[in-house]
Amino acid sequence: MTYQITLQPSGHSYPSKPSETVLESAIGAGFNIPYGCRNGTCGSCKGLILSGEVDYGDYAASALTEAEKASGKALFCCARPLSDLSVECREINEGVIQPRIIPARVERKEQLSHDVMALFLKLPSSEHLKFKAGQYIEFLLKDGKRRAFSLANAPSQDNMLELHLRLIPGGQFTQYVFNEMPDKAILRIEAPFGSFYLREDSEKPMIMVAGGTGFAPIKGIIEHLLQHNIQRQITLYWGARSLQDLYMPALPEAWAAAHPHITFIPVLSDALPEDHWQGRTGFVHQAVLDDFANAENTGLANYEVYCCGAPAMVEVAHASFVQAGLAEDAFLSDAFNYAKPVTSVLPAT
């Protein structure tokens, strides 16, 4: 049995199995609708059910409130059709790169800070991963679970992939990577995923907001821009708790020193006394508002924002930036979500 799903206002239509989410079947059919985490926590794929019935699936209450649900909204990464559907959502008018499963070998690990590891994955010599700057991959674990991490390299580096992993206490996969995973380990990945990527058809100046390892996809985007000599104005804000959490500050400092169109502003929310910090403090989204918002709410109107980090940070940044004049479709985001801690460790295969 299949159901027909129609996207509005475009009128595009595609089939979906009852076992597939609205998002899964859209990706399979080659349609590009916004999404981020694919597990019901970031809210990027939220849209309106115009007609038909769905199984809403499992999702975080913060991503879809009861009031939103009552008004007809659903998370398309979780909702599965129970009938033919007509749904309203924004489509991204760029070609979809179909995800595929490929093997990858751990080339090396590089400790970037006390709790951040760079993981470099080598693809087979005959394989090259086509992706857009800012997208992410998913590891396919032995127990059937998945773990998602953003690509920290530009698409030109399509045979060696770079990821930034933060160690999560009790986290199944990151504990394995930090403490047990050997070089040359073979893993399986599926990629690329995500609608958080560089919009190359835009010429707007860019405000980039990273929280913690949310710097990873932004690094890939900036490196792509530099490689192609695209000189859009970039103001990069990187928020962290303390100085040790800015795990590779020399890189954005070097970008800013070498390229007049790039400005780098680190922001610490809980600087330690030993940091002797003289820079910006507080929440990273507030630093943006302090610099760009104005009384007429037009300060962000001509900008494009790329925001990546914890869901709470992304959510408050979105709401406050739109209120400060940012166009709704000029806020591009990826919210990082962590799997629940477990006691056992199962390596990927």
N, C-alpha and C positions, 0 to 999 in steps of 0.2 A: 504494500500500500504506500502511496505517496500523496502528499498534499502540495498544493500550489501556493507559493508565497509571492505576493506582489508588493514591490517597494513603491511608495509614494513620496514625493510627487513625480518621480521619473516614469512610473508605469512599468519598470522592468519586472520580469516575472521569472521564477525558477522553481524546480521541484524540490521537495524536502521529504526525507523519510521521517517517520514519527520518532525514531531514535536520535535524530540529528537536531541540534539547536538551530535556531534561525541564523545565527552567525556561521556555524559550521557549514550549513548548506549554501549560504551566500558565498563564502570563500570558495567552496567547491565548484560553484557555478561561475566564478570569475567576477563577482560583484564586490566592490570595496566599500564596506560600511565601517564606521569608526569602532574601534575596540582597543582594549589594552590588556588587562590581566587574563581574560578568558575564564575566570573562576568566580565571577559575581561579587567582586569587592571594590573595583575602582569606579564603576558607573559610566565608563566611557561609551558603552554600547547601548545606553538607555534610549528607548524609542517608544512610539505610541502604537498600540494595537487599535486599528481602525475598525476591523471586523474580524470575526473568527474567535476561536478559543485556543488557549495555550496552557501547558503545564509550566508554571513559573520556575520550577526547579529550586535548587538550593542556592541561596545568595545571602550576602551580608545585609543586615537591616539598614546599615548606614548608606548602602549603595542604592537601595530602593525602599522608600518609606511606604507605610500603609496608605498614606494620602495619595502618593504618586501612583501606587498600584490601583487604588480605587478610581483614579482619573483615567485609567487605561494604559498606563505605562508599564513596561517590562524591560528586563535586561536580556538582550538578544543572545548573549553568550550562555545563558542558562535556560531561556524559554524554549520549549519544544512544542511544535504544532499539534493540536488535537483536531484540527479541521483546516480547510483552506484559510489563508490569512491575507489580510491587507494591512500593511504596517507603514508607519511614517517614520522616516529617518533620513539623515543627511548621507548622501553618497559622495565619495571622494573620486573625482574624475581623473584618476590616474590608473594606469594598468596595474592589475594585481599580479604579484609574483607568487605562483603557486608553491606552498610549502612542500618539502619532500624530506624523506628520511635518508640520512647518509651516515656512514661511520666517520669517526674522528679520533685521532690519536693525540694524547696529551704530549705536546712537544716540550713544555716546561712550565713551571710555576715560579712566580716571582712575588715575594712578600712585599707589599707596598706600605703597610702599616701594621700596627699591632693586631688589627682584625680585618684587614682587607688583603686579598690575594688576587694577583693577576694570573689568569689561566689562559695559556696559549694552546689552541687546538689546530693540529695539522690535518687537512683533508687528504684523501688519496690523491696521487699525482694526476689522475684523470678527472678529478672532481673540482669544480669551482662553484661557490655559492653565490648566486645572484641575489642581492638584497639592496634595500634602500638605507641610507645613512640614518641610524637611530632605531632600527628594528631590533627584534630579539630572537633568540633561539630557545628551544626546549630540549632538555635532556630527557631521554626515555629510560627510566630506571628499571631495575630488575623486577621490582614488585609491581610494576604497571603504573606507578605514579610518574609525574612529570615535574621538572623544575625549570623555571624560566629565568634567563639572564640576558641582559641587553648586550648587543655587540658594541664594543668600545673602539673598533677600528672602522676606517672608511671602506666603502664598497670596493675600491680598487685592490684592497688586500683580501682577495676572495678565496685564497687557499690556506691562509693562516688566520684564524679567528682569535680575537682578544676579548676576554670577559673579565669583569671586576666582581669578585665575590666577597661579601661581608660575612664573617663568621657569626653564625647565630647560635647562642647557647642551646644545646639540645637539638639543634637542627640536623636532620638526618644527612642531607647531602653535603652541606658546608663542613660539617665535622669530618666527614670522609675525605673531602678535598684537602683540608688543612692537615689532617693527621695521618691519613692512610694512603691516599691515592698516589701511586708511583708514576714517574715519568714513563711514557710509552703505553700507558693504560689505554685501552680501546673503549670508546663510548659510542652510543648512538644518539644522534640529535635529529630533530625535525626543525626545519627553518625555511624561509623567514616568516616571522609573525609580527603583527602590530601595525597600527595606523599612526604611530608616533614616528614620523620621519620627515626629513627635510622637504619642504614644498619649494621646488626649484623654479616654479613659475612666478614666484612672488619676488618683488624688489623692496619690500618694506624693511626698515631697520629691525633688527632682532634683539629681543631681550631673552636671555637664557637663564633659567632658574634651576639650579641643581641642589638637591638635598642629599648629602652622603654619597653613596655609590650611584645616585642619579646623575653623577658627573659622567658615567661611562658612555651612554648614548650621545650625550652632548659633545663629548670628546670626538666621537666618530663623525658627528655632523660638522664640527668645526674643521677637523682634518680634511674632510671632503671639500668644504668650501675653499680652504687654503690650497689644496691640490689643484683645484680648477680655477684658481685666481678670481673667485667670486668675492668682491669686496663690499658686500652689504655690511652696514654698521652693526657691530655685535657688542652688546653689553652683557657680560657673563657674571652672574651672582652665584656664588657657591656657598651654601649654608652648611655649617657643621656645629657640633657641640663645643669641641675644644680644638686647639691647634693640631693635636695629633690625628684628628679625624679628617683634616685636609690632607689626604694621603698622597697626593702628587702635585703640590702647589707650584713647583718649579715650572711645570709644563704650561699652564695658563699664564704664568708670569712671563714666560719666554714668548708666548704668542703676543701678549700685549706690548712687550718691549720691541718686537720685530715688526709689528703691523699696527699702524696708527688707527685703523678702523676697528680694532678690538680693545675693549676695556674690561679689566678683570677686577671684581670686587668680592673678596671673601668676607663672610659674615659669621661670627661665632655667637652662639646663643648662651653658652655656659663656659666662657673662657676660664681656664685655671690660673691661679696666681703665678705659677711658674711659666705660663705662656708669655707674660709681660706684653699682653696684646694691646696694641695701639690703634687697631683698625675698627671696622664697623662691628656693632654688637646687636643682639636681639634676634627677632625672627627674620628669615631671609625675604619672605614676601613683603614684610613691612619696609625693608630697605628699598625695595623696588618702588613702593608707594611713596616713600619719603622723597625719592629722586624724581618721580615722574607724575604723580597725581597732582591735580590742581583743583581749585574751587569750582571750576566750570565742568569738571568731569570729562575733559577732553585730552588729558595728558597722555593717555595710552592709545588714543584713537588711531594713530597712524603707525602703530607698531604690530609686530607679530611676536607672540610669546611661545617659547618652548620650555615646558616645565616638567621636571622629572624628579621623583622622590617619594617619600611616604605619602599614603593616601590622604592623611589629614592635612599635610602641607599643600598638596595639589588642590584639594577641595577648597581650602580657605583662599589660596591664591586665585583660583578661578573666580570665585564669588567677588572678591575684593577688586580684582583687575577689571572685570566686566563693569562693576559699579563705577570704576574710575575711567570708563570710556573705551575700554578694549572691545573690539568687535567679537561677538561670540565665536565666529569661525576662525578668529585669529589666535585662539588659545589652543595650543597643541600640547597634549600631556600624556604622561605615562606614570602610573602609580605603582610603586613597588610593594608587593605583598609577600609575606613570608609564610611558609608552611608551618603548621603546628609542630612543636618539638616532639620527638619520639625518643625512645630509649635505645632502639636497635639501629644498626647501620647496615644498609644494603647497598653495595656499590652498583653503579650503572654498568650495563653490559652492552 
